[in-house]
Amino acid sequence: MGICDMCGRDSELYKVIVEGSVIEVCESCSKYGTVIEAPKKKEVIRKIDSLYIDEEDNKGETLAEDFSFRIKKAREKKGLTQERLALALAEKEGTIHRLESGQLKPSDVLLRKLEQFLQINLKEENKDKKKINKTKEDINFRDKGLTIGDILDAKNKKQEGP
């Protein structure tokens, strides 16, 4: 992108010879001279045009606790940057960043886009949320809902034994 030397329009520029001088002009002004170099084509990433959402699919499943890790791992496996993934999904790069850092939970539509494009599953079966008989190995320290009480309960359960 640049400013056309002829009309001042901000657009893709062509190198053109006009009356013996080489200048950079927009596409519409390029007809007044001989084009010697056209702008380079940008790589196009296939976008997901439509998604079919079946409400029955959501029954008995919730968003996986490690959804952010799964998204990042799948994106990296495909060799995509956050920017390219955002383009492919028609989302903002900041949205992808916030998803991968766990600051944002995806909407149902975005969840479907991610699952379809990255070919991953971001849902898991509903589990009983009780934290009974948890050991240090069972505690997810990345869980933002984790409390000191959960850790102490796990420590007490371990000391009591089975």
C-alpha positions as CSV (number, residue, x, y, z in Angstrom):
1,M,0.0,0.0,0.0
2,G,1.2,3.5,-0.8
3,I,0.2,6.8,-2.2
4,C,-0.3,7.1,-6.0
5,D,2.2,9.6,-7.5
6,M,-0.5,10.8,-10.0
7,C,-3.9,11.0,-8.1
8,G,-2.8,10.6,-4.4
9,R,-5.0,7.6,-3.8
10,D,-3.8,5.2,-1.1
11,S,-3.7,1.7,-2.8
12,E,-1.6,-1.0,-4.2
13,L,1.0,0.5,-6.4
14,Y,2.2,-0.3,-9.9
15,K,5.6,0.8,-11.3
16,V,4.8,2.5,-14.6
17,I,6.7,4.4,-17.3
18,V,4.8,7.6,-18.0
19,E,6.4,10.0,-20.5
20,G,9.9,8.6,-19.9
21,S,9.7,8.7,-16.1
22,V,9.3,5.7,-13.8
23,I,6.6,6.4,-11.2
24,E,4.4,4.4,-8.8
25,V,0.7,4.7,-9.5
26,C,-2.6,3.1,-8.5
27,E,-4.3,0.6,-10.8
28,S,-6.6,3.2,-12.4
29,C,-3.7,5.6,-13.2
30,S,-1.6,2.7,-14.6
31,K,-3.5,3.0,-17.9
32,Y,-1.7,6.3,-18.6
33,G,1.7,4.5,-19.0
34,T,3.4,1.2,-19.5
35,V,3.3,-1.1,-16.5
36,I,6.8,-2.5,-15.7
37,E,6.0,-4.1,-12.3
38,A,2.6,-5.0,-10.8
39,P,2.1,-5.4,-7.0
40,K,2.8,-8.8,-5.6
41,K,-0.2,-11.0,-4.9
42,K,-0.8,-11.7,-1.2
43,E,-1.3,-15.3,-0.1
44,V,-4.9,-16.1,0.4
45,I,-6.0,-18.3,3.3
46,R,-9.1,-20.3,2.9
47,K,-11.9,-19.0,5.1
48,I,-14.6,-21.1,6.6
49,D,-17.7,-19.8,4.9
50,S,-20.5,-21.6,6.7
51,L,-21.0,-23.7,9.8
52,Y,-23.8,-26.0,10.6
53,I,-24.5,-25.9,14.3
54,D,-26.6,-28.7,15.7
55,E,-27.8,-27.8,19.2
56,E,-28.0,-31.5,20.1
57,D,-24.2,-31.8,19.9
58,N,-23.9,-29.6,23.0
59,K,-25.8,-32.0,25.3
60,G,-23.7,-33.5,28.0
61,E,-20.5,-31.7,27.0
62,T,-18.7,-28.6,28.3
63,L,-15.7,-26.6,27.2
64,A,-12.5,-28.5,28.0
65,E,-10.5,-26.9,30.9
66,D,-7.3,-27.0,28.7
67,F,-9.0,-25.5,25.6
68,S,-6.4,-22.7,25.4
69,F,-3.5,-25.2,25.3
70,R,-5.3,-27.3,22.7
71,I,-5.9,-24.4,20.4
72,K,-2.3,-23.2,20.6
73,K,-0.9,-26.7,20.1
74,A,-3.1,-27.3,17.1
75,R,-2.2,-23.9,15.5
76,E,1.5,-24.5,16.0
77,K,1.2,-28.0,14.6
78,K,-0.3,-26.6,11.4
79,G,2.5,-24.0,11.3
80,L,0.2,-21.0,11.5
81,T,0.8,-17.7,13.3
82,Q,-2.0,-16.2,15.4
83,E,-2.5,-13.6,12.6
84,R,-2.9,-16.3,9.9
85,L,-5.3,-18.3,12.1
86,A,-7.3,-15.1,12.7
87,L,-7.5,-14.4,9.0
88,A,-8.6,-18.0,8.3
89,L,-11.4,-17.8,10.9
90,A,-12.4,-14.2,10.0
91,E,-11.6,-13.2,13.6
92,K,-9.3,-10.6,15.1
93,E,-5.7,-11.5,16.0
94,G,-6.3,-10.3,19.6
95,T,-9.2,-12.7,19.9
96,I,-6.9,-15.6,19.1
97,H,-4.3,-14.3,21.5
98,R,-6.9,-14.0,24.3
99,L,-8.2,-17.5,23.6
100,E,-4.7,-19.1,23.7
101,S,-3.9,-17.3,26.9
102,G,-7.1,-18.4,28.6
103,Q,-8.4,-14.8,29.0
104,L,-11.4,-15.5,26.7
105,K,-13.8,-18.4,26.3
106,P,-15.0,-19.0,22.8
107,S,-18.6,-18.5,21.8
108,D,-20.4,-21.5,20.3
109,V,-19.9,-20.3,16.8
110,L,-16.2,-19.6,17.3
111,L,-15.8,-22.9,19.1
112,R,-17.2,-24.7,16.0
113,K,-14.9,-22.7,13.7
114,L,-11.8,-23.6,15.7
115,E,-12.8,-27.3,16.0
116,Q,-13.5,-27.5,12.2
117,F,-10.5,-25.6,11.0
118,L,-7.9,-27.0,13.5
119,Q,-9.5,-30.5,13.4
120,I,-9.5,-30.7,17.2
121,N,-12.1,-31.4,19.9
122,L,-12.5,-28.6,22.5
123,K,-15.3,-30.2,24.5
124,E,-15.3,-32.9,27.1
125,E,-18.0,-34.9,28.8
126,N,-19.6,-33.2,31.8
127,K,-17.8,-34.3,35.0
128,D,-18.9,-34.1,38.6
129,K,-17.0,-31.0,39.8
130,K,-16.4,-32.5,43.3
131,K,-12.7,-32.5,44.2
132,I,-12.7,-35.5,46.4
133,N,-9.6,-37.7,46.8
134,K,-7.5,-35.4,44.7
135,T,-3.8,-35.8,45.0
136,K,-1.0,-33.4,44.0
137,E,-0.9,-35.1,40.6
138,D,-4.6,-34.7,40.1
139,I,-4.7,-30.9,40.8
140,N,-4.6,-28.7,37.7
141,F,-2.5,-25.8,38.9
142,R,-3.4,-23.8,35.8
143,D,-7.1,-23.9,36.8
144,K,-8.0,-20.3,37.6
145,G,-10.7,-21.5,40.0
146,L,-8.2,-23.4,42.1
147,T,-8.1,-22.2,45.7
148,I,-5.7,-22.8,48.6
149,G,-8.5,-24.9,50.2
150,D,-8.4,-27.3,47.3
151,I,-4.7,-27.8,47.8
152,L,-5.1,-28.3,51.5
153,D,-8.0,-30.8,51.0
154,A,-5.8,-32.8,48.6
155,K,-2.9,-32.7,51.1
156,N,-5.2,-33.9,54.0
157,K,-6.8,-36.7,51.8
158,K,-3.3,-37.9,50.9
159,Q,-2.2,-37.9,54.6
160,E,-5.3,-39.8,55.6
161,G,-4.7,-42.5,53.0
162,P,-7.4,-44.7,51.4
